[in-house]
Structure formats: C-alpha cells, structure tokens
Amino acid sequence: MDDAIIINGGKKLIGSVRISGSKNATVALIPATVLAKGVVTIYDVPGISDVEALITLLNELNIKVVHQDNHLIIDTSDIKNCTLEHDAVSKLRASYYFMGALLGRFKYVKIKMPGGCDLGPRPINLHLKGFEALGAKVDYDDGYYIVKADELIGDNIYLDFASVGATINIMMAAVFAKGRTVIENAAKEPEIIDVSSMLNKMGAKIRGAGTNEITIDGVEELGGCIHEIIPDRIESGTYIIMAAACGEEMTITNVIPQHLESLLLKLEEMGVKAKIGTDYVKVTKSDELKGVDIKTLPYPGFATDLQQPLSALLTQAFGVSRIKDTIYPERVKHLNELAKMGADVERGEDSFSIIGPTPLVGTTVTATDLRCGASLVIAALMAEGETVIKDAYHIYRGYENIKEKLKSLGADVK
C-alpha cells in the first residue's frame, strides 16, 4: 500500500460520505468468534489493514475465513489452539482480545506481547488481573504471555480504570466461567454493547453492557450467528470535523448521533453549523469559529481518539484552545507536525494550547500514529499548497478507502 498521501489543499468539500463499520468494535468482534462452535457472519466490516491482520491470526488458529465485500464468514469447526506469534500480533494492539477468547474457550493461551500505535504506556495489567480473578494463572516468559486455568469460576471484578480493552477481554473470558461474573466500573463505550450483543446472539448471558456494571452468567457453549457492526463513531467524528474545517456543504451518513454527543456539543460551542438527523449529520460552512477547551474522558466524555483530529480544526479558531488528554497524556506527537505547517502550539506540563487562527502551509509531515494521521489529513485539506503525509499506513489501519472518500468530496488527493 502507498506509504504517503499527497494532498493539494484549499479545495472546498461538497457532497456526502458514508461511514464504515466501527474499527474499535470490529477488532474485538473478530477474536470473539473464537468462542463460537459454528459459523459467524459479520456484516459492515471495514476494509482496513487491522482486519487483514486479524484474519491472518484466525488462519493461524486453523479457522476458515471467507472475506466477501464488506462481510466475513468465519467457521471455527477445525480450530486449533496454537501459540500466536505471527508478526500480525506485534503490529496490532487488539490482538490481546485473543487472550480472553482463547482462555475462555480452551483455558489456555500463549501469545506474543501485543503491539499497536505508540501512545505511551498502555499496560494490560487490568486484563490479567481479571483473568486471575476468574482462576487463571498468568506467566510472562521471554516476550510471551502464558495464561492458563484448570477451570474458570465467576467472580466480582472491580476495574481500577474503566478500560474498554479489559472490559471486553474479561467479558469474553467469563462467558464459559462457572457461575456469575460481575465486572464493576466497566467501560461504557458503544463498542462494548456491540460485542456483548453479538455474544448474546451466540448464546451468552450478558446483561448491563453500556452501564458501569456488567453481569455474565456462564454457559456451556456458544453457537454461530449473524451480526452487523455499528457505524464507526471515530470515523464519523473525523469527517464531521473535516466538514467543519473545509466543507461547503457536507453530509455524513450512517452515523449514530448519540454516540457523538460530546463532539457535537463542542462543535456547536465553536460556532459550527450542523443539522443532526436520525442517522446523518449535515455540516454547512461556518463564518467564524471560536476556540474551546477540551478534556478527554472515558465515554460518554470527549473521546481521546478525536482529540488529534480536532486539534487541526482548532488552528483556525479565534482565541486560545486548551486540550488536556486524561486518557493518553502522551498523545501529542501530532503537535510537532502541525507546527511544521504553521500552527501556533504551546506545550504545558499536562496539557497543550493552540492559538488561532493561523494560516497553514503545505509541507512534508509524518503520521506517527493513526489519529495523528487523521489530524494531518484535515490540516492538509485546509493548508495552502501541497502536503506530503509520510507513513500513511497508520491511517489505513482505521479509515476505510480514505483517498476514495476524499476524492468523492472534491479533494485533490493522490
């Protein structure tokens, strides 16, 4: 795949763009199929590189996968539990979901240390603590996690932090545990509801997903099902921000507006003109935007994944905008790249400020991670002249057909 995206900025975007299925749900739903005895069909699977990596890992487990258009047919009949050490594990943070799924099904998993975007420390100790509470023993040996149990028994598990990954991983490990498991201080993200919805279709007994207390009553086995993934709220948010940045009139379709409330309220505060429908958001050109303060928080608070894309828009807002990321404080690599394009950025101890508006000028920048890449795409669309975004493979991890979608809106992209 191309290693760079080249954007000639200054073009007004017009038209409509359809949002793909949720990346953050997909990367958990695919490993969750390991728990099924039978065939699981998943619809609206985004065409992103993370999906290809997960299919590779299913194949490693001797699972048959048919990938047609935007759906996957996954047949686990001949599954074999082997050590997961393929390169795809270290490229993909979400490969850790195989820990909960394989532990649940086989009571044993051996997997290489998971990878992903470098956003500072993202320990998986909450996941492991949850597995231990269910009766598993965790060892770390020479770059591999080995998690095993004679049997898994339900327990009350309190998460010190409302972690999405830990909530889903423990939920998957607990579906076959004897008795009842209660996850307290669970994360509430829509993607967790989506995963629990699919598991329940397969025969699991999970209640309370989307609240801070999830109850799982263990079952003997799970079967196949058909499931459609929810729309991607981060992709939705990115295109809505893009529309506010350089749209003449843009409609973003296949969205669930209530998943985006924190963003939509901030954009309204900035002066962005948006009409919100049942499954779409229509943005028209705004005359003048004003700076706002952002503090990222677990859902339903402002999403950390939208902090970087919004930073690009804030370079064009009047006044000082302050951003504090309480989820990933080290998620600031986009700032240096935006500064190369002319942004006026000041770093504080635990937050940063963007002073606007400043004209942006095209140059060569680097997508250091997925959402940094999204931020640079938005900046490049607003900038005068040509911007070359290097290491674009990060962007393809989370945005399906981004070049084609941008071209259809009138952007000059290659």
C-alpha positions as CSV (number, residue, x, y, z in Angstrom):
1,M,0.0,0.0,0.0
2,D,1.2,3.6,-0.7
3,D,3.5,4.9,2.0
4,A,2.4,8.5,1.5
5,I,-0.7,10.5,0.9
6,I,-0.3,13.7,-1.1
7,I,-2.9,16.4,-0.7
8,N,-3.2,19.7,-2.5
9,G,-5.1,21.8,-0.1
10,G,-7.6,24.7,-0.3
11,K,-10.4,22.8,-2.1
12,K,-13.9,23.2,-0.6
13,L,-15.5,19.8,0.1
14,I,-19.0,19.1,-1.1
15,G,-21.2,16.0,-1.1
16,S,-22.0,13.0,1.1
17,V,-19.8,10.4,2.7
18,R,-20.9,7.1,4.2
19,I,-19.3,5.9,7.4
20,S,-17.9,2.4,7.6
21,G,-18.4,-0.2,10.4
22,S,-16.7,0.6,13.7
23,K,-12.9,-0.3,13.8
24,N,-12.9,-0.5,17.6
25,A,-15.8,-2.9,17.6
26,T,-14.5,-5.0,14.7
27,V,-11.1,-5.6,16.3
28,A,-12.9,-7.2,19.2
29,L,-15.7,-8.9,17.3
30,I,-13.3,-10.9,15.1
31,P,-11.4,-12.5,18.0
32,A,-14.8,-13.1,19.8
33,T,-15.8,-15.5,17.0
34,V,-13.2,-18.0,18.5
35,L,-15.8,-18.6,21.2
36,A,-18.4,-20.0,18.7
37,K,-18.9,-23.6,17.7
38,G,-20.2,-23.0,14.2
39,V,-20.3,-20.2,11.6
40,V,-20.4,-16.5,12.5
41,T,-21.2,-14.0,9.7
42,I,-20.3,-10.3,10.4
43,Y,-21.6,-7.5,8.2
44,D,-20.3,-4.0,7.5
45,V,-16.7,-5.0,8.3
46,P,-14.5,-2.0,7.4
47,G,-11.8,-2.6,4.7
48,I,-8.9,-1.6,6.9
49,S,-5.5,-3.2,7.4
50,D,-6.2,-4.2,11.0
51,V,-8.9,-6.5,9.7
52,E,-6.5,-8.3,7.4
53,A,-4.1,-8.8,10.3
54,L,-6.9,-10.3,12.4
55,I,-7.9,-12.7,9.6
56,T,-4.2,-13.8,9.4
57,L,-4.4,-14.6,13.1
58,L,-7.7,-16.6,12.7
59,N,-5.9,-18.5,9.9
60,E,-3.1,-19.3,12.3
61,L,-5.7,-20.9,14.6
62,N,-6.9,-23.0,11.6
63,I,-10.1,-21.1,11.4
64,K,-11.7,-20.8,7.9
65,V,-12.5,-17.2,6.8
66,V,-14.3,-16.0,3.7
67,H,-13.9,-12.3,3.1
68,Q,-16.6,-11.1,0.6
69,D,-17.1,-7.3,0.0
70,N,-17.8,-6.0,3.4
71,H,-18.7,-9.1,5.3
72,L,-16.8,-12.0,6.9
73,I,-17.9,-15.6,7.1
74,I,-15.9,-17.3,9.9
75,D,-16.1,-21.0,10.5
76,T,-14.4,-22.3,13.7
77,S,-15.2,-26.0,13.2
78,D,-11.5,-27.0,12.8
79,I,-10.0,-24.6,15.3
80,K,-6.6,-25.5,16.8
81,N,-5.2,-23.5,19.8
82,C,-1.6,-22.7,18.9
83,T,0.9,-20.1,20.1
84,L,0.1,-16.8,18.5
85,E,3.5,-15.4,17.5
86,H,2.9,-14.2,13.9
87,D,4.1,-10.6,13.1
88,A,0.5,-9.5,13.0
89,V,0.4,-9.9,16.8
90,S,3.1,-7.2,17.4
91,K,1.6,-4.9,14.7
92,L,-1.8,-4.9,16.3
93,R,-2.8,-3.8,19.8
94,A,-6.2,-5.5,19.5
95,S,-4.5,-8.9,19.2
96,Y,-4.8,-9.0,23.0
97,Y,-8.5,-9.9,22.5
98,F,-7.4,-13.4,21.6
99,M,-6.2,-13.8,25.2
100,G,-9.7,-13.5,26.6
101,A,-11.3,-15.5,23.8
102,L,-8.8,-18.4,23.8
103,L,-8.7,-18.5,27.6
104,G,-12.5,-18.7,27.6
105,R,-12.7,-21.5,25.1
106,F,-9.5,-23.6,25.8
107,K,-8.5,-22.4,29.3
108,Y,-5.0,-21.8,27.8
109,V,-3.4,-19.2,25.7
110,K,0.2,-18.4,24.7
111,I,0.7,-15.1,22.8
112,K,3.5,-12.8,22.0
113,M,3.4,-9.3,23.5
114,P,0.7,-7.3,21.6
115,G,1.7,-4.1,19.6
116,G,-0.1,-1.1,18.1
117,C,0.3,2.7,18.0
118,D,2.9,4.2,20.3
119,L,0.7,6.3,22.6
120,G,2.9,5.9,25.7
121,P,2.3,3.2,28.4
122,R,-0.8,1.1,27.8
123,P,-0.4,-1.7,30.2
124,I,-2.7,-4.8,30.1
125,N,-2.4,-5.5,33.8
126,L,-6.2,-4.9,34.3
127,H,-6.9,-7.6,31.7
128,L,-4.5,-10.0,33.5
129,K,-5.9,-9.1,36.9
130,G,-9.4,-10.0,35.6
131,F,-8.2,-13.4,34.2
132,E,-6.5,-14.1,37.6
133,A,-9.8,-13.3,39.4
134,L,-11.5,-15.9,37.3
135,G,-9.0,-18.5,38.4
136,A,-6.3,-18.3,35.7
137,K,-2.5,-18.2,36.3
138,V,-0.5,-15.7,34.3
139,D,3.1,-16.0,33.4
140,Y,5.3,-13.8,31.2
141,D,8.3,-15.5,29.7
142,D,10.7,-14.1,27.1
143,G,8.2,-11.8,25.3
144,Y,5.2,-14.2,25.6
145,Y,2.2,-14.2,27.9
146,I,1.0,-17.7,29.0
147,V,-2.4,-17.7,30.7
148,K,-3.9,-21.0,31.8
149,A,-6.6,-22.3,34.2
150,D,-7.8,-25.7,35.3
151,E,-11.3,-24.1,35.3
152,L,-12.7,-20.6,35.2
153,I,-15.0,-19.6,38.0
154,G,-17.1,-16.4,38.1
155,D,-16.1,-13.7,40.5
156,N,-16.7,-10.0,41.2
157,I,-14.1,-8.0,39.4
158,Y,-13.5,-4.3,40.0
159,L,-11.6,-2.4,37.4
160,D,-9.3,0.4,38.8
161,F,-9.8,2.2,35.5
162,A,-12.8,1.9,33.1
163,S,-10.7,0.2,30.4
164,V,-12.5,-0.7,27.2
165,G,-10.0,-3.5,26.4
166,A,-10.1,-5.0,29.8
167,T,-13.9,-4.9,30.0
168,I,-14.2,-6.8,26.7
169,N,-11.4,-9.2,27.4
170,I,-12.8,-10.2,30.8
171,M,-16.3,-10.4,29.3
172,M,-15.0,-12.9,26.7
173,A,-13.1,-15.0,29.2
174,A,-16.1,-15.1,31.5
175,V,-18.8,-16.4,29.1
176,F,-17.8,-20.1,29.9
177,A,-16.8,-19.5,33.6
178,K,-18.9,-21.4,36.1
179,G,-21.4,-19.2,37.9
180,R,-21.7,-15.5,37.7
181,T,-19.1,-12.8,36.9
182,V,-19.7,-9.2,37.7
183,I,-17.5,-6.5,36.2
184,E,-17.7,-3.3,38.2
185,N,-16.5,0.1,37.0
186,A,-16.8,-1.4,33.5
187,A,-16.2,0.9,30.5
188,K,-19.5,2.1,28.8
189,E,-18.4,2.6,25.2
190,P,-20.8,1.7,22.4
191,E,-18.3,-0.9,21.1
192,I,-18.8,-2.9,24.3
193,I,-22.5,-3.0,23.8
194,D,-21.9,-4.2,20.2
195,V,-19.6,-7.1,21.4
196,S,-22.0,-8.2,24.1
197,S,-24.9,-8.0,21.6
198,M,-23.0,-10.5,19.3
199,L,-22.0,-12.8,22.1
200,N,-25.7,-12.8,23.3
201,K,-26.8,-13.8,19.8
202,M,-24.3,-16.7,20.0
203,G,-25.9,-17.8,23.3
204,A,-24.1,-15.9,26.0
205,K,-25.9,-14.4,29.0
206,I,-24.6,-10.9,29.4
207,R,-26.5,-8.0,31.0
208,G,-25.6,-4.4,31.7
209,A,-23.3,-3.6,28.8
210,G,-23.2,0.1,28.4
211,T,-23.5,0.7,32.1
212,N,-20.8,0.6,34.8
213,E,-21.8,-2.9,35.9
214,I,-21.8,-5.9,33.6
215,T,-23.1,-9.3,34.7
216,I,-22.1,-12.5,32.9
217,D,-23.8,-15.8,33.7
218,G,-21.6,-18.7,32.4
219,V,-23.0,-21.0,29.7
220,E,-21.8,-24.4,28.4
221,E,-21.2,-23.4,24.8
222,L,-21.9,-20.8,22.1
223,G,-23.1,-21.3,18.5
224,G,-22.9,-19.2,15.3
225,C,-24.9,-16.1,14.5
226,I,-25.2,-13.2,12.0
227,H,-24.2,-9.7,13.3
228,E,-24.0,-6.2,11.8
229,I,-21.3,-3.9,13.2
230,I,-22.3,-0.4,14.4
231,P,-21.0,2.6,12.5
232,D,-17.6,3.9,13.5
233,R,-18.1,6.9,15.8
234,I,-14.4,8.0,15.5
235,E,-14.5,7.9,11.6
236,S,-17.9,9.8,11.9
237,G,-16.3,12.4,14.2
238,T,-13.3,12.8,11.9
239,Y,-15.4,13.5,8.8
240,I,-17.7,15.9,10.8
241,I,-14.6,17.8,11.9
242,M,-13.3,17.8,8.3
243,A,-16.6,19.2,7.1
244,A,-16.3,22.0,9.7
245,A,-12.8,22.6,8.6
246,C,-13.3,22.8,4.8
247,G,-16.7,21.8,3.8
248,E,-19.0,23.9,1.8
249,E,-21.9,21.6,2.5
250,M,-21.2,18.0,3.6
251,T,-23.5,15.2,4.7
252,I,-22.0,12.4,6.8
253,T,-24.3,9.3,6.7
254,N,-24.6,6.0,8.5
255,V,-23.9,7.6,11.9
256,I,-25.4,7.3,15.4
257,P,-25.5,10.9,16.6
258,Q,-26.0,10.0,20.3
259,H,-22.5,8.3,20.1
260,L,-21.1,11.7,19.1
261,E,-22.8,14.0,21.6
262,S,-19.7,15.3,23.3
263,L,-18.1,16.2,20.0
264,L,-21.3,17.7,18.5
265,L,-21.8,19.9,21.6
266,K,-18.1,21.2,21.4
267,L,-18.5,22.0,17.7
268,E,-21.7,23.9,18.4
269,E,-19.8,25.8,21.1
270,M,-17.2,26.6,18.4
271,G,-19.9,28.0,16.1
272,V,-20.0,25.1,13.6
273,K,-23.4,24.9,11.8
274,A,-24.7,21.3,11.8
275,K,-28.1,19.7,11.3
276,I,-28.4,16.4,13.1
277,G,-30.8,13.8,11.7
278,T,-31.6,10.3,12.9
279,D,-28.6,8.7,11.1
280,Y,-26.8,11.6,9.5
281,V,-25.1,14.9,10.3
282,K,-25.1,17.7,7.7
283,V,-22.5,20.5,8.1
284,T,-22.5,23.8,6.3
285,K,-19.7,26.4,6.0
286,S,-19.3,28.4,9.2
287,D,-18.1,32.1,9.0
288,E,-16.0,32.3,12.2
289,L,-15.0,29.7,14.7
290,K,-14.0,30.3,18.3
291,G,-11.6,28.4,20.4
292,V,-12.8,25.9,23.1
293,D,-11.3,23.9,25.9
294,I,-11.3,20.1,25.6
295,K,-10.7,17.4,28.3
296,T,-10.8,13.8,27.1
297,L,-12.6,11.4,29.3
298,P,-14.0,7.8,29.1
299,Y,-17.3,7.5,27.2
300,P,-19.6,9.4,27.2
301,G,-17.0,12.1,27.7
302,F,-14.9,13.6,24.9
303,A,-13.1,10.7,23.0
304,T,-9.3,10.7,23.2
305,D,-9.4,9.4,19.5
306,L,-11.0,12.7,18.4
307,Q,-8.6,15.0,20.3
308,Q,-6.0,14.9,17.5
309,P,-8.3,15.5,14.5
310,L,-10.0,18.4,16.4
311,S,-6.6,20.0,17.1
312,A,-6.2,20.6,13.3
313,L,-9.6,22.4,13.2
314,L,-8.7,24.5,16.3
315,T,-5.7,26.0,14.5
316,Q,-8.4,28.0,12.5
317,A,-10.5,29.1,15.6
318,F,-10.2,32.5,17.2
319,G,-8.5,32.6,20.6
320,V,-6.7,30.1,22.7
321,S,-7.9,26.5,22.9
322,R,-6.7,24.3,25.7
323,I,-6.6,20.5,25.4
324,K,-6.0,18.0,28.3
325,D,-5.9,14.3,27.4
326,T,-6.6,12.4,30.6
327,I,-6.7,9.0,28.8
328,Y,-3.3,9.2,26.9
329,P,-1.4,12.2,28.1
330,E,1.4,11.4,25.7
331,R,-0.9,11.6,22.7
332,V,0.8,14.8,21.5
333,K,3.0,13.7,18.5
334,H,0.7,15.5,16.1
335,L,1.6,18.9,17.6
336,N,5.2,19.0,16.1
337,E,3.8,18.0,12.7
338,L,1.0,20.7,12.8
339,A,3.7,23.2,13.9
340,K,5.7,22.4,10.8
341,M,2.6,23.5,8.8
342,G,2.3,26.8,10.7
343,A,0.2,26.0,13.8
344,D,0.9,28.0,16.9
345,V,1.1,25.4,19.7
346,E,2.3,25.7,23.3
347,R,3.0,22.6,25.4
348,G,2.2,22.7,29.1
349,E,3.0,20.2,31.8
350,D,-0.1,18.1,31.4
351,S,-2.0,19.9,28.6
352,F,-1.4,22.0,25.5
353,S,-2.7,25.1,23.9
354,I,-3.5,26.0,20.3
355,I,-3.6,29.7,19.4
356,G,-5.6,30.6,16.3
357,P,-6.3,31.3,13.7
358,T,-3.1,30.7,11.8
359,P,-2.7,30.0,8.1
360,L,-1.4,26.5,7.4
361,V,1.1,25.8,4.6
362,G,1.7,22.5,2.9
363,T,5.0,20.7,3.7
364,T,6.2,17.1,4.4
365,V,4.9,15.7,7.7
366,T,4.8,12.2,9.2
367,A,1.8,10.3,10.6
368,T,3.3,8.9,13.8
369,D,0.1,7.1,14.7
370,L,-3.5,6.5,13.4
371,R,-5.3,9.6,14.8
372,C,-2.2,11.8,14.2
373,G,-2.6,10.8,10.6
374,A,-6.2,11.9,10.6
375,S,-5.3,15.2,12.1
376,L,-2.7,15.8,9.4
377,V,-5.2,14.9,6.6
378,I,-7.6,17.6,8.0
379,A,-4.7,20.1,8.2
380,A,-3.5,19.3,4.7
381,L,-7.0,19.8,3.3
382,M,-7.1,23.3,4.9
383,A,-3.5,24.2,4.0
384,E,-2.2,26.3,1.1
385,G,-0.2,24.1,-1.4
386,E,0.9,20.5,-1.3
387,T,1.3,18.4,1.8
388,V,3.0,15.0,1.8
389,I,1.9,12.8,4.7
390,K,4.5,10.1,5.2
391,D,3.9,6.7,7.0
392,A,0.3,6.7,5.7
393,Y,0.0,3.0,6.6
394,H,-1.1,4.2,10.1
395,I,-4.1,6.0,8.5
396,Y,-5.1,2.9,6.6
397,R,-5.4,1.0,9.9
398,G,-8.5,2.9,10.8
399,Y,-10.0,4.7,7.8
400,E,-11.5,2.6,5.0
401,N,-11.0,3.9,1.5
402,I,-10.0,7.3,2.8
403,K,-8.5,8.5,-0.5
404,E,-11.6,7.5,-2.5
405,K,-13.9,9.1,0.0
406,L,-11.9,12.3,0.0
407,K,-11.9,12.4,-3.8
408,S,-15.6,11.9,-4.0
409,L,-16.0,15.1,-1.9
410,G,-13.8,17.1,-4.3
411,A,-10.4,16.9,-2.5
412,D,-7.2,16.7,-4.5
413,V,-5.6,13.6,-3.2
414,K,-3.1,11.1,-4.5
